[in-house]
């Protein structure tokens, strides 16, 4: 594993996009102490105070993963970060916080109804398989004051009252992600999917959503290999949702 540290970048993902990824070694990490123009899903801005949080990208070359099943990398990354957070909270005897760690479909990490981590996975396809992937992650660690426009944020420090070494968190998060990644490469895709679905926020719980602009109550049932979310509404109708079609309501 190679870790490249930068004091300032506009965006670690944008930096990676300018590289010849075929020349970048598997599991190379690009870590920025400060991101001036971080990006998230749907082109949203990622807000982070310099030196307070963790912002980095990993370059992967997941040999043999078909383009039709590229969502499995989202599962790997989400589970890796969730594994780390659950582990550190339990180590600190915050079992209630650990139990509240969930993956908000498709790849945000929540503690209860507050967002602690966001991701952006950008895959480059080659001949029907994933040739390379740029996996950007932002994890709130020591920041305790957020801009008003940031929706329902939370940090590790806010949850536990402790301050964390950013570099130590980076190494531990990377170890957790790599463990899940090696598990995938070992042929355990079905187990990964089962773990991902069981960790989903609102799994098996009737909750409120905005679906195609209309408020509904529904229960999350499953996720397809392509990443579509399966729900069943209060009228027992089965819904298959893409990311832009449904919004969680808290």
One Martini backbone bead per residue (centre of mass of N, CA, C, O) as a GRO file, in nm:
protein
  250
    1UNK     BB    1   0.095   0.037   0.023
    2UNK     BB    2   0.031   0.373  -0.089
    3UNK     BB    3   0.089   0.702   0.062
    4UNK     BB    4  -0.035   1.019  -0.038
    5UNK     BB    5   0.052   1.340   0.082
    6UNK     BB    6  -0.151   1.641   0.120
    7UNK     BB    7  -0.224   1.953   0.213
    8UNK     BB    8  -0.356   2.037  -0.082
    9UNK     BB    9  -0.676   1.991  -0.247
   10UNK     BB   10  -0.951   2.001  -0.420
   11UNK     BB   11  -0.950   1.680  -0.510
   12UNK     BB   12  -0.880   1.352  -0.498
   13UNK     BB   13  -1.042   1.255  -0.742
   14UNK     BB   14  -0.948   1.470  -0.945
   15UNK     BB   15  -0.653   1.393  -0.931
   16UNK     BB   16  -0.688   1.098  -1.033
   17UNK     BB   17  -0.813   1.171  -1.316
   18UNK     BB   18  -0.517   1.281  -1.424
   19UNK     BB   19  -0.424   0.999  -1.427
   20UNK     BB   20  -0.254   0.705  -1.507
   21UNK     BB   21  -0.392   0.426  -1.379
   22UNK     BB   22  -0.203   0.204  -1.505
   23UNK     BB   23   0.044   0.338  -1.316
   24UNK     BB   24  -0.121   0.263  -1.064
   25UNK     BB   25  -0.114   0.111  -0.783
   26UNK     BB   26  -0.260  -0.096  -0.596
   27UNK     BB   27  -0.384   0.072  -0.329
   28UNK     BB   28  -0.361   0.372  -0.372
   29UNK     BB   29  -0.318   0.673  -0.177
   30UNK     BB   30  -0.501   0.994  -0.147
   31UNK     BB   31  -0.415   1.250   0.091
   32UNK     BB   32  -0.596   1.526   0.234
   33UNK     BB   33  -0.598   1.776   0.464
   34UNK     BB   34  -0.714   1.962   0.225
   35UNK     BB   35  -1.030   2.048   0.075
   36UNK     BB   36  -1.163   2.290  -0.158
   37UNK     BB   37  -1.346   2.070  -0.369
   38UNK     BB   38  -1.531   1.863  -0.264
   39UNK     BB   39  -1.702   1.557  -0.358
   40UNK     BB   40  -2.014   1.400  -0.417
   41UNK     BB   41  -2.296   1.294  -0.463
   42UNK     BB   42  -2.445   1.455  -0.730
   43UNK     BB   43  -2.222   1.697  -0.696
   44UNK     BB   44  -2.175   1.749  -0.414
   45UNK     BB   45  -2.055   1.914  -0.153
   46UNK     BB   46  -1.766   1.877   0.062
   47UNK     BB   47  -1.748   1.952   0.401
   48UNK     BB   48  -1.423   2.061   0.550
   49UNK     BB   49  -1.204   2.100   0.792
   50UNK     BB   50  -0.890   2.158   0.825
   51UNK     BB   51  -0.751   1.877   0.996
   52UNK     BB   52  -1.032   1.727   1.110
   53UNK     BB   53  -1.044   1.527   0.869
   54UNK     BB   54  -1.109   1.266   0.624
   55UNK     BB   55  -0.947   1.282   0.293
   56UNK     BB   56  -0.977   1.030   0.033
   57UNK     BB   57  -0.820   0.808  -0.213
   58UNK     BB   58  -0.868   0.503  -0.400
   59UNK     BB   59  -0.688   0.278  -0.606
   60UNK     BB   60  -0.834   0.031  -0.820
   61UNK     BB   61  -0.797  -0.327  -0.959
   62UNK     BB   62  -1.072  -0.527  -1.014
   63UNK     BB   63  -1.021  -0.812  -1.126
   64UNK     BB   64  -1.316  -0.939  -1.297
   65UNK     BB   65  -1.531  -0.722  -1.253
   66UNK     BB   66  -1.821  -0.665  -1.364
   67UNK     BB   67  -2.001  -0.400  -1.470
   68UNK     BB   68  -2.285  -0.515  -1.365
   69UNK     BB   69  -2.118  -0.543  -1.058
   70UNK     BB   70  -1.995  -0.262  -0.940
   71UNK     BB   71  -2.147  -0.228  -0.662
   72UNK     BB   72  -1.954  -0.401  -0.484
   73UNK     BB   73  -1.760  -0.166  -0.409
   74UNK     BB   74  -1.957  -0.015  -0.232
   75UNK     BB   75  -1.982  -0.242  -0.027
   76UNK     BB   76  -1.689  -0.256   0.062
   77UNK     BB   77  -1.656   0.038   0.162
   78UNK     BB   78  -1.894   0.056   0.357
   79UNK     BB   79  -1.813  -0.183   0.537
   80UNK     BB   80  -1.534  -0.090   0.618
   81UNK     BB   81  -1.620   0.169   0.769
   82UNK     BB   82  -1.825   0.034   0.957
   83UNK     BB   83  -1.628  -0.156   1.093
   84UNK     BB   84  -1.449   0.057   1.217
   85UNK     BB   85  -1.660   0.213   1.385
   86UNK     BB   86  -1.761  -0.020   1.553
   87UNK     BB   87  -1.486  -0.093   1.675
   88UNK     BB   88  -1.410   0.178   1.816
   89UNK     BB   89  -1.666   0.206   1.989
   90UNK     BB   90  -1.631  -0.062   2.142
   91UNK     BB   91  -1.347  -0.008   2.258
   92UNK     BB   92  -1.492   0.257   2.413
   93UNK     BB   93  -1.782   0.157   2.521
   94UNK     BB   94  -1.990   0.239   2.266
   95UNK     BB   95  -2.236   0.037   2.192
   96UNK     BB   96  -2.472   0.221   2.102
   97UNK     BB   97  -2.318   0.351   1.868
   98UNK     BB   98  -2.237   0.097   1.715
   99UNK     BB   99  -2.540   0.002   1.668
  100UNK     BB  100  -2.600   0.281   1.487
  101UNK     BB  101  -2.443   0.179   1.252
  102UNK     BB  102  -2.506   0.273   0.906
  103UNK     BB  103  -2.624   0.223   0.572
  104UNK     BB  104  -2.700   0.462   0.341
  105UNK     BB  105  -2.836   0.441   0.066
  106UNK     BB  106  -2.562   0.348  -0.091
  107UNK     BB  107  -2.283   0.512   0.087
  108UNK     BB  108  -2.364   0.614   0.354
  109UNK     BB  109  -2.271   0.699   0.688
  110UNK     BB  110  -2.451   0.628   0.984
  111UNK     BB  111  -2.568   0.768   1.304
  112UNK     BB  112  -2.855   0.708   1.289
  113UNK     BB  113  -2.955   1.036   1.155
  114UNK     BB  114  -2.638   1.078   1.104
  115UNK     BB  115  -2.368   1.200   0.915
  116UNK     BB  116  -2.015   1.069   0.884
  117UNK     BB  117  -2.014   0.954   0.573
  118UNK     BB  118  -1.875   0.981   0.240
  119UNK     BB  119  -1.907   0.882  -0.116
  120UNK     BB  120  -1.705   0.824  -0.432
  121UNK     BB  121  -1.755   0.614  -0.715
  122UNK     BB  122  -1.521   0.567  -0.997
  123UNK     BB  123  -1.555   0.390  -1.293
  124UNK     BB  124  -1.347   0.205  -1.525
  125UNK     BB  125  -1.398   0.057  -1.826
  126UNK     BB  126  -1.297  -0.285  -1.967
  127UNK     BB  127  -1.442  -0.511  -2.150
  128UNK     BB  128  -1.686  -0.551  -1.918
  129UNK     BB  129  -1.492  -0.439  -1.698
  130UNK     BB  130  -1.307  -0.333  -1.436
  131UNK     BB  131  -1.017  -0.148  -1.453
  132UNK     BB  132  -1.088   0.105  -1.257
  133UNK     BB  133  -1.083   0.286  -0.933
  134UNK     BB  134  -1.230   0.571  -0.767
  135UNK     BB  135  -1.221   0.614  -0.404
  136UNK     BB  136  -1.405   0.837  -0.221
  137UNK     BB  137  -1.346   0.973   0.121
  138UNK     BB  138  -1.548   1.111   0.396
  139UNK     BB  139  -1.453   1.168   0.746
  140UNK     BB  140  -1.578   1.251   1.051
  141UNK     BB  141  -1.390   1.346   1.341
  142UNK     BB  142  -1.308   1.660   1.489
  143UNK     BB  143  -1.553   1.803   1.406
  144UNK     BB  144  -1.806   2.036   1.573
  145UNK     BB  145  -1.850   2.252   1.335
  146UNK     BB  146  -2.106   2.333   1.101
  147UNK     BB  147  -2.256   2.418   0.844
  148UNK     BB  148  -2.586   2.491   0.798
  149UNK     BB  149  -2.617   2.333   0.510
  150UNK     BB  150  -2.545   2.080   0.651
  151UNK     BB  151  -2.681   1.769   0.669
  152UNK     BB  152  -2.686   1.590   0.947
  153UNK     BB  153  -2.417   1.604   1.110
  154UNK     BB  154  -2.129   1.399   1.226
  155UNK     BB  155  -1.883   1.304   1.469
  156UNK     BB  156  -1.673   1.134   1.660
  157UNK     BB  157  -1.632   1.356   1.876
  158UNK     BB  158  -1.934   1.410   1.930
  159UNK     BB  159  -2.004   1.114   2.026
  160UNK     BB  160  -1.745   1.076   2.252
  161UNK     BB  161  -1.533   1.328   2.328
  162UNK     BB  162  -1.301   1.261   2.139
  163UNK     BB  163  -0.972   1.263   2.010
  164UNK     BB  164  -0.813   1.210   1.687
  165UNK     BB  165  -0.597   1.051   1.482
  166UNK     BB  166  -0.591   1.080   1.153
  167UNK     BB  167  -0.373   0.873   1.073
  168UNK     BB  168  -0.481   0.636   1.237
  169UNK     BB  169  -0.754   0.621   1.100
  170UNK     BB  170  -0.657   0.570   0.818
  171UNK     BB  171  -0.518   0.295   0.869
  172UNK     BB  172  -0.773   0.152   0.987
  173UNK     BB  173  -0.961   0.192   0.749
  174UNK     BB  174  -0.786   0.056   0.533
  175UNK     BB  175  -0.781  -0.223   0.668
  176UNK     BB  176  -1.089  -0.270   0.654
  177UNK     BB  177  -1.118  -0.243   0.348
  178UNK     BB  178  -0.908  -0.456   0.260
  179UNK     BB  179  -1.051  -0.695   0.387
  180UNK     BB  180  -1.304  -0.674   0.206
  181UNK     BB  181  -1.157  -0.683  -0.066
  182UNK     BB  182  -1.025  -0.964  -0.033
  183UNK     BB  183  -1.294  -1.107   0.001
  184UNK     BB  184  -1.394  -1.052  -0.283
  185UNK     BB  185  -1.144  -1.178  -0.439
  186UNK     BB  186  -1.224  -1.467  -0.294
  187UNK     BB  187  -1.549  -1.509  -0.373
  188UNK     BB  188  -1.764  -1.323  -0.160
  189UNK     BB  189  -2.019  -1.168  -0.277
  190UNK     BB  190  -2.270  -1.277  -0.125
  191UNK     BB  191  -2.174  -1.204   0.161
  192UNK     BB  192  -2.147  -0.903   0.116
  193UNK     BB  193  -2.440  -0.848   0.047
  194UNK     BB  194  -2.561  -0.950   0.314
  195UNK     BB  195  -2.410  -0.749   0.495
  196UNK     BB  196  -2.513  -0.493   0.363
  197UNK     BB  197  -2.819  -0.531   0.401
  198UNK     BB  198  -2.807  -0.567   0.719
  199UNK     BB  199  -2.677  -0.252   0.740
  200UNK     BB  200  -2.917  -0.101   0.661
  201UNK     BB  201  -3.098   0.161   0.671
  202UNK     BB  202  -3.424   0.049   0.751
  203UNK     BB  203  -3.414  -0.244   0.774
  204UNK     BB  204  -3.734  -0.373   0.827
  205UNK     BB  205  -3.849  -0.073   0.833
  206UNK     BB  206  -4.093   0.151   0.866
  207UNK     BB  207  -4.075   0.434   0.643
  208UNK     BB  208  -3.995   0.746   0.516
  209UNK     BB  209  -4.051   0.871   0.176
  210UNK     BB  210  -3.939   1.003  -0.138
  211UNK     BB  211  -4.127   0.907  -0.433
  212UNK     BB  212  -4.139   1.072  -0.709
  213UNK     BB  213  -4.249   1.323  -0.512
  214UNK     BB  214  -4.377   1.111  -0.303
  215UNK     BB  215  -4.509   1.027  -0.008
  216UNK     BB  216  -4.401   0.736   0.179
  217UNK     BB  217  -4.439   0.405   0.302
  218UNK     BB  218  -4.163   0.175   0.373
  219UNK     BB  219  -3.968  -0.131   0.303
  220UNK     BB  220  -3.670  -0.268   0.310
  221UNK     BB  221  -3.546  -0.563   0.130
  222UNK     BB  222  -3.322  -0.493  -0.106
  223UNK     BB  223  -3.039  -0.552  -0.337
  224UNK     BB  224  -2.901  -0.532  -0.627
  225UNK     BB  225  -2.618  -0.589  -0.816
  226UNK     BB  226  -2.671  -0.283  -0.943
  227UNK     BB  227  -2.809  -0.109  -0.681
  228UNK     BB  228  -3.094  -0.150  -0.643
  229UNK     BB  229  -3.381  -0.062  -0.459
  230UNK     BB  230  -3.589  -0.258  -0.248
  231UNK     BB  231  -3.941  -0.214  -0.193
  232UNK     BB  232  -4.233  -0.192   0.035
  233UNK     BB  233  -4.531  -0.073   0.057
  234UNK     BB  234  -4.835  -0.018   0.224
  235UNK     BB  235  -4.974  -0.170  -0.048
  236UNK     BB  236  -4.764  -0.402  -0.144
  237UNK     BB  237  -4.567  -0.263  -0.328
  238UNK     BB  238  -4.310  -0.295  -0.555
  239UNK     BB  239  -3.991  -0.128  -0.548
  240UNK     BB  240  -3.761   0.017  -0.792
  241UNK     BB  241  -3.458   0.203  -0.720
  242UNK     BB  242  -3.302   0.481  -0.789
  243UNK     BB  243  -3.127   0.734  -0.658
  244UNK     BB  244  -3.322   0.979  -0.778
  245UNK     BB  245  -3.613   0.850  -0.671
  246UNK     BB  246  -3.509   0.858  -0.361
  247UNK     BB  247  -3.589   0.976  -0.021
  248UNK     BB  248  -3.501   1.029   0.289
  249UNK     BB  249  -3.704   1.064   0.590
  250UNK     BB  250  -3.665   1.237   0.925
   0.00000   0.00000   0.00000
